[in-house]
Every structure is written in C-alpha cells, then in structure tokens.
C-alpha cells in the first residue's frame, strides 16, 4: 500500500493548518495511507484526525525550536522515511532539505509569495527580522523546488513567477488552487454583533493586520467617505501580530473615526460565515497572495465584493468582483460611491460572487493533490 508522509511541523497557526485540515477532511478513497508528522505544539489540532488511514507521528525532539527541526529533517527524517517505506514525502511548507530514500519521491509547494515580491518585502522595515527572513526564504524555496521531485502551485500566477527562475518547472509541477470550506456556503449561522452595529449595515474587511493587507489605506479611504457623510461604517477583523496592527488602531483614533471604522480584533474561524452574511459589502485589499482563501470565503457569502486588482486576485475573482487599487485611496472611494448609486448592480454582483465561489471545492483540490503525489506528472 502507498504511504504519503506529510510534514506539518511548521504548521503552527493560520493558513498552514487550515490547508492540511481541509486535505485530511476530504481525503478520497484509495490504496494509500497518510502519515502526519506533527509538532508537539500543534498536536491538539491534528491528533483528532488519527484513524485507520491516518497515522500521527509526534516528532518531539524536532518540536523544540527551528534549529532542532532543521537538524531532525536533515539527519533523522531520511532514516524514518526508509523505516516507514514511504512512497512520497510531502513538505507543503515549501522547504525541502530532506534527502529521501531512492524508493521515495519528494514533493513540496509554494504557498507564500512574500519571499518573491520585492515591492512587498520593502514594506517591512529594512533591518527587521521579517525582512531578512523573507530574503532568506526566497533562496531556500528556490533550492527546494530544484531539489524536489514534484512541486504544487496554488495559482497560475505563483507558478509564472517561479518559471522566471526555473524555466523547466512545468516538467514536475501542477497548479491546484485551494478549495472553499463548505462552512461558508449557504450558511445559516449568525454572528452576535456589537450593539453599535446591530442597526447599521457595514462594510467588512477580514484579514490579518499587516503591511501588505493595506488596512491603513482603507482607514484613510473611510475618512474621506465619512467626510462626505457616507452612512456605512468599515469593520476591520483580524489579529495583529506586529507594530503595523498597532499603527492601524492608532490611525483610527488619530483620524477621529470612532464609530466610522471599528476594529473587532480576531474572530473565531467558525464565526466568520455569519459575520460575512451580516455585512452590506465585503472588501479584500491584500496585495500579495498565492491563493486568496479569504477572498474565496467572501465570494461565498453572496454579497458584493470589492477586491484588490493585484495578481493573483483577478485569477480567482474573474468578473464577479469590483476591482480597485488597494494603495490608491481615491480609487476605492470613487468605486464605493458609484456602486452605492446602483442598487441593481449591487444585487447582480452579489449573485455573481456566489456563483464564482462554487468553482472552488476541497474534494476536487484534495483528489487532484493525491493523484499528483502518487502518480506520474
């Protein structure tokens, strides 16, 4: 029987965990088993998937820190893969530093475009850790794609960028977009809104607060809208892990936008469908994505969506969203004003958004992924 070994040691939060969880929840029937290499710090997330066809292996030594993790993948994992008689070793985080046995194929994926976007990297402070990390990851990722037998891309755009460095990447790669969690389709869930929002329709932007998500520009746009007596507030939702998030909150106060721009903080993933449904319109202003999962979720809400015009967003939104330049506050300002004057267009775009969301399905994504990992390109 074929054995797919998946390394999730680095999937400690966010999109990395969501990707693997959806893969595990939609595994198709077949002559294979999955062995999941987990971290002691994410065992609570993944141990629930243990079953007859999914085995969990906790790499306790590799869980201590990133140095231990690298050493374990270089020196210990090759021995384990041979012991397990693995058919394929999949490292979805993008780093392939493990020399697999001759009987085993190696596979990785590109799920983070920041290392390859020089303009976006420059939004981080010059001497910051994150900017150095992204510079280093670019080198590591490229080496990993050359070293791996197979590479999975989640957008045509991301593949086109790597093709500039590796013209022959087509020979061992495939494009498999993420699917859409069914939780967001035809949801009957409701969200308990704060009292200040219960009687007022609002525009909603859900995303981590970070420099490439353009929340500052949105706040400035809403300042202009508020000055023109625009009646609908902007609601920002998402965690803030760095100084940028603090600056966004400070900017709201500085521009005296209390009640006009509302930051709710992080909201549990399971509550997002109800929150999307409660909004008048949805915004996605990110400028650096591989596959914009949050955009897919917003499309499924059946509400009008204003979306960043920067690739790869048009690849996923097609003609079902209203595009704008996330770093030009005049652009979104004008499009929101124009849009609100055309209620029939708002209804039309909401319908198109929902139909566009139906094109993305985790059953299809997972089936294609398993087929690619186990079969010839």
N, C-alpha and C positions, 0 to 999 in steps of 0.2 A: 504493500500500500504506500502511496506517495505521502511524504511528510513535508508540510510547509512550516518552516520556522520563522516566526515574526518577532523582531526585536522592538519592544516598546519601552526600553529602559529610559529613554529620554522623553517619553510622553507623560509629562508630569502635570499638564493643565491644558485647557483650551482646545484648539483645533486638532492637535495631535491625538488627544484622547478621543475626541468626537469621531475622527476618521476611523480609528481602529474599532471603536464600539459599534459603529454602523456596519463595518465589514463583518464583524463577528455576529451581529444580529441578523444578517442577511446571507449567511453562507449557504450556497446551493448544495444539493446532494451530490455526492461523487465519491470516487475511490481515492480519498485522501483524508488526512487528519491535519490539524493545526496544533503546533506547539508554540505557546506565547511566552517569550522571555520578559518577565516583568521586574520592576524596581520595587524595593521594599516600601518606597514612598507612594507607589500607585497601586499597591496590592488590593486596597479596598475597592478601587474602581474596576479592576479586571478579574478578580478571583470569582466573581459571580458568574462568569462565562464558562467556568470549568464544566466539562460534560464528557460524554463518551467520545466525542470527536474533537474536543478542545482541551488540551493539556496545559497546565500552568507550571512554569518553572521560575521560581524566585531566585534571582542572582543577588544574593545578599552582599557578597564582597564587592560586586560592581556597583552597588547602591550607595556606597559611602560618599563618593564625590566624582567629579568628571574625570579626574586623573585615574582613579581606580577603574572607572568604567572603560576608559580607553585601553588600559593595560589588559583588562579582562577580555575585551573584544579582540585584541591582537594575539594574546598568548593562550587564553583558556577556551574561548569560543570555538576555534578551529577543532580542538580536541572533542568538545561536546558535539559539534555537528557530525563528526565521524562516528561517535558513540551512538548518536540518535539515528544514524543512517539517513540524514536529511536529504530530501530531493531538491529543495530550493531554500535558500536563506534570503529573507526579505527584510531590508532595513528601510522602512518608509520615511525615516527622518532625514534621509539624503546623504548620510555619511557611511561609506563602505571602506572600512580599514581592516576587515577580516579576510584572511586568505582561506577560502573554503576548500574542502577536500575535492579531489578530482571528480568524484561521483555526484557532486552537489553544484547547482547553479546559484549565482548571486544576483540579487535584484535590489534596486533602490528607487527613490522617487524624488521629484522636485516639487516641494510644497511651500517653499519660501522664496519669493522673488527679491526681497530686500538686498541680499548679497550681490545681485546682478544689476541693480538700479542705482547708478552713481548719483543721479539727481536726488533720489530719495535718501540715500545714505548721508548726503550733505545736510539734510535737515537735522541730523543729530549733531551735538557739539563735537568739534574737531578732535579734542583729546579725550573723548568719552570712551568708556569700556564698550558700549554697544556698537559704536562706530568701528572700533578695532576688531570686535568680534565679527561683524558683518564682512569686513575686508578679509579676514582670515577664512571665514566660511566659504566665500567665493572660491578661493583656491582649493579648499578641501572638497567642496561639492564637485568641481570640475574633475579633480583627480578621482573622485568616487565614481563619476559617470564613465570615465575611461576604464576604470578597474572592474566595474560591474558587467555581468553578462547581459542584464536587462535593465531598462530604465522606464519608469512610468511617469508621464507628464499628465497634469490635470487640466491643461488648456493648450490650445494650439499656439497661443501667444508665448507661453513659457518655453515650449519646445523650439519656437523660432529663435528665441534669444540664445539658447544653448547651441543651436545649429550654427550660430556665428562663430563659436569656438570649436565645435566638433561637427564639421560638415557631414560626416557619415553616421550621425546619431540615429538616423532613420532605420539603419540596419538592425538595431537592437532595442528599439523603443516603441511605445504606443501612447496615444492620448486617451485617457479615461477620465472624464470630468466626474466630480463628486455627485452624489445623488442628493435628493431632498428628503429629509426626515418626514415621514408621514404624519408626525405630530402637528405639522404646520398646514396640512391640507384638511379643509372642511372642519376646522377645529370648533368645538362647542365650548372650549374653555373661556373663562372670563378672568379679567385681571382687576384686582381691587385697587382702583385708582385713588390717589390722594384727593382730599376734598376739593382742592383748588382746580382739579382737572375734571371732576365728575360732570360738570355742566358746560364745559368748554371743549369743543373739538380741537385737536392739536396735531402738529407735525412731529414726527418721531424719527430720531436717528439713533440706532443701536449699533455700537461698536466700541471696542477698547479705546480709551483716550490716548492717542499717540500722535506723533508729529506728521505721519503720513495719512492720518484719518481726517485732517482738515477741520477739526471742531472749532478752532479759533476763527477760521474764515466764516463758518456757519453762524457763530455768535455775532460777528460783525455784520453779516447779512441781515440777521434778525434785528439788529439795532436800526438799520435803515428801514426795515419793514415796520418796526414799532413806531418810528418817527413819521411814518405815513399812515398811522392808525390801523395797521394790519391787525385783525382781531384774534388771530390764532397763535398761541404760543408754540415755541420749539421745546421739545422734551429730549434731553440727551440721556442715554442709558449706556452704561458700560463701566468696567473697572478702570481705575487709574493706578498704574504701577510706577510712574516716574514723575519728574518735575513738570512735564508738559500737562499732565492732568491737573496739577495744582494751578498751573497758569491759566487753564481754561476756566476753572471755577473762579479764579481771581478776576478774569476778564469780564465775566458776567456781572460781578459786583462793581467793577470799575465803570462799566457802561450803564450802570443803573438799570439792569434788565430783570430785576426781581419780578417774577410773575409772567414775564415775557419769554425768558429762557429758564428752563427748570432742569436741574441735574438730579436725576433719581438715584445715581450710583449703579452698582451692579444689580442685575435682576436674574433670578434663577432661570436656567435654560428652559425648564418645563413651563415657566410662566410667560415666556415670550410670545407664543401664539396668541394668547388672549390680549396681551398688550398691543401687538400689531393690529389686531381686529378693532381695538378701541380708538386707533388713530384716524385722523382725517386723511392724511397722506404720509408717505414714508420717504426717507432720504438715505442714500448711501453715497458718501463723499470720499471714499478711500481712493488713493492714487497708486497703490502698489499691492497687487494680489496675484496669486496663481489661479485659484478658483474661488470666487467670492461667495462663500457659503451663506453669509448673512444676506446678500442680495437675493439668492435663491429663496431663502425663507421669507423675505419681504414680498417677493413676487407672489408667493402662495397665499398671502393674506387677502388678495383680491382688492387691494387699494392702489390708488395712483402712486407711482414710484418715481422720484427724482434721483437720477443716478450720475455718478462721475463719468465723464466721457473719455477717461484714460483707459487704455488697454490693460487687462482683457475684458473690462466690463461690457463693451458692446458685443463681444463674442457670446455673452450669456444673456444679456437683456434684449438683444436684437432690436426690434421696433416696438417693444412692449413697455418702454420706459421713456421718461423725458430726460435727455442728457444735458449736463451743464459742466462747466469748468470749475472744479472744486476750489481753485485758488483765485478765481475772479468773482468777487462778491457781487459785482453788477450783473453777472450772467444769471446766477440763481435768483437774485432779486427780481429781475425782469421776467423770468420764466414763471415764477410763483405768481406774480401779479397778473400776468397774461392768462395763466392757467385758471385762476380763480374766477375769471370773467367768462369762462366757457364750461359751464357745468356739464353739458352733454359730452364734452371731450374728457372730462374727469371720469365719467362713467365708462366711456369707451376704453380708456387707458387702464382702468381698474380691471376690466374684463380681460383685456389682452395680457395683463400681467399674470393673472391666474392661469390662463392657458399656456403661457410661456413656462411657468413653473412645472407644469405636468411633463415637460420634456426631460426632467431630471429625476432619476429613480435609483434608489440604492440597490434594488435587486439587480438591475441591469449593470450598475457600476461594479458590484461585487462579482457577478458572473464573469464579466469581462476581465476583471483582475485575476481571478482564479485561473481562468483559461490561459491568460498570458503567462502567469507564473509557471504553470505546469506543462505548457505546450510550446512548440517552436514558435518563433516570432511570426 
